[in-house]
Amino acid sequence: MSTQHLYGTPAPQPSNQDKSTSASSSSAPEKLHLTSHNQYKTPRLLRDNLHTNPLIQFNSWLSAALDPKDGQPIVKEPEAMTLSTSLPNGIPSSRIVLLKTVDEKGFVFFTNYNSRKSQELTNNPYASLAFYWREVSRQVRVVGKVEKVSRQESEEYFKSRPRGSQVGAWASPQSSIVQEGEVQRIVDEKTKEFGEEGEIDCPPHWGGWRLVPFEVEFWSGQPSRLHDRFKYSRPQDSQESQWEINRLAP
């Protein structure tokens, strides 16, 4: 069985006996063995550095990633986040979505309400988010309960989207099985239907979700895997409660 080592010692080479069979097979290895040992080095994250409100602390980190100062690296698409949902029986699923708003209650993103993620959020209204900003060796992990944003919020954001994305929201039966070329055919039909001008209404099956957190963790990479980690937590059903802040072992 072929093995590819990444950032480490070269993979063992096949013997002459193996070459005849491997030449006709896929170039992809059957096994990958990662041997990298990257060292993280960021300024220490101390308790005195943290705001008492994790949403404000998050906005501070996100603002720094979006508009770096003092020679700090630019983080590419820092609004990208992993959204994890699960079925009622506990089977999880994850995907990357884009954060659009952080308000006084939580984290907002928009999607098709008929999609797999929305179906799972409807049946099990708990989810988690994970942000990883490689360029600055920072992570943020969020756990909370979700709620739909108001229809007004969804419509206001929908108006700000590019016209092609607006048409796409009407055309795509997100997460459904489709035939090759079927989505493009529907897009073409909707494009013709809406024309090149005029306002496109927000579809009734499209809108925003807000994750209201009861746990937020900030992670800052340090050498030898001795990372700085702080967790904010509060009771699940008490948005007015004070946040408790604790340092976690790396």
N, C-alpha and C positions, 0 to 999 in steps of 0.2 A: 504494500500500500504506500503510495507516495505521500510525503509530508513536506510542507513548505514552512520554513522558519522565517518569520518577519523580524527584521532589525536584530537578528542574532546570527548564530552560526549557520552556514549554508545547509540546505536540506541534503540528506544522504542521497547520493546519485544511484539510479537503478543499475543493476548488473547487466552484463551483455545479454543474459537470458531474458531479462525483463524488457529490454529495449524494443523488441519486435512487437510486443503487445502494447507497450505504452505509446508507441509512435502512432498507432491508429486510434487511440483513445483521446478523450478531451484533454486539453492542456491544463485544465483546472485540477489542482491537487485534491486528493481525497481527504486530506487532513491538513489543517493549519495549526502551527504551534507558534504562539506569540511569545517572543523572548525580549521585548523592549522593556527598558527600565527608565522611563522618563522621570526626571526630578522636577518637582514643582517648587517655585520660589516666588511668593507674593508677600507683600507687607503683612505683618501679623494682624490678625483680627482679634481684638480684645473686647471684653464686655463693655468697657467705657466708650468704644467706638459705635455701639449699636443704639439706634433709636428705640424708644419703648414700644412703638407701633411697627410691626413687621411690614405692613403695606408701604409705609413711608420709607423704611429701610430698603425695601425692594426698589422703590422708585429712585432712591439715591444710587443704587448699583446700576439700574437700567439706564439712568441718565448718563452715568459715567461711561457705560458701554456704547451708548448712542453718540455721545459727544466727548471723546476722551481729551484729557488735559495733560500738560506736563510730559509730553512724549509717550503717553500710554498708547498701546496698540488699539487699532480699530477692531471692534468685534463685528463680525459679519452676521447680519440678521439676528440680533440678540432677542428679538421678539419671538423667535421660533421656540416652541416648547413641546415636550412630549406629554400628551394627554393620555392617561390610562383610565380605562373604564372596565367594568366587569359585568358578567351575567349574574343573575340572582344566585346561581349555584357556585359563584366564585371564580369562574373561568375568566381570566383577564384578556384585554387587548389594548394595544398602544399604537399611537400614530402621532406624527408631528402636525401641529396646527399653529396658527399665528395669533399671538396675543394682540388685542386691539385697544383695550382700556384697562387701567387699574384705577378703580375708584375707591371711595371710602369703605365699600363693602367687600370688594374682592376683585377677581381676575375675569375679564370678559373676552369671549371669542364668539365667532359667528359660523354657522353651518346650516346644512339642510336638516330640518327636523325629522325627516324620514330616513336619515342615514343610520348606519349601524351604531355610531357613537351616540347619536341622539336617542335611539331606541333603548340602548343600554342605560343611558342616563335617566330616561323616563322610568325604567323598571327598577333601577338601583341608583338613587340620586347621590351617590358618593363617588368621588374621583380624586385623582392626584395629577399634579403637574411636575415636570422637571425641566429646568433650564440648565444648559451647560455652555459656558462661555470659555472656550478653549484658549483663546488668545490671552485671557487674563487669569486663567486657572481659578475660575469661580463657578460654583453651582448653587442653585436654589431649588429646594424641594417643597412642594405644597400639597397638603391634604385637606379636603373639605367637602362640603355639601353643595350641590348645584341647584340653581333655580333659573328659570327663563327670565330674560330681561323684558322690559315692557315693550309693547308693540311699537310705541313711539321711538324708543331707542333703536330697535331693529330697522325701522323705516328710515330714520335719520342716517344711520350708517350705510344702508343700502344705497341711498342717493349719492354717497361719496365714492362709490365703487366705479371703476372703469366700465364703460358701456358693454364691453365684451364679457366682463364678469357678471354683469346684471343679466345678460342674455343666457349665460351659462347656468345661472341659478335656476332659471325657468326650464332649461333644456335637459339638465342632467338628473336622471333618477338615481341619485347618489347611493352607492353600495349595492345597487341591483345588478343582476347578471344581464349583460347586453351582448348583442351580436356585433361583429366587426363592422364598423362604419355607422352603426345605429345612432350613436350620440351625435356624430357630425351631421347626420341627416336631420336630426331634431334641431340642432343648432342652426342649420341653414333655414329650416322652416320658421323658427322663432325670429331669426334675424330679418327675414322677409316680412313676417307679421308685424314686428315692431318698427321696421323702417330705420332710417338713419338719424332721425330727429324725434324729439318728443320724449317726455318722461316715461320711464319704465317703472311700474309699480313693484313694490317688494312682494315676492310670492308669499302666499299664506303658509307655505311649508318651509319657510326659510327665516332664520332669526338668530338671536344671540342667547348664549348661556353665560351665567355668572357663577364662578366657583367661589363660595364664601368659606375662607379657610378657618380651621381650628388648629392647624399645625403648619408651621413654616420653618424650614431649616436653611441656614446660610453656611456654605462650605467654602473655605479658602485654602488652596493647595499649599502645602509646606514640604520641605525636604524630608526624605526617608519615610514618607507616607504619614507623618505626624501632623495631619491637617488640622486646621482650626475649624470647629463646628459648633454652631449655636442653634438651639431649637426653641422657638416660640410655641407655646401651647395654651389653650383655654378650653373650657367645657364645650362640647359639640353644639349644644343648643342654646348658648348664651353669648350672643354677639356683643353684649355690653360689658362682659367680664374683662378684667385686666389680663394682659398677657403675662405668662410666666416665662422667664428666659433662663435656659440652662446650657452650660457648656457640655458637649458630648465628647466622649473619647474618640480618637480618630480611628 
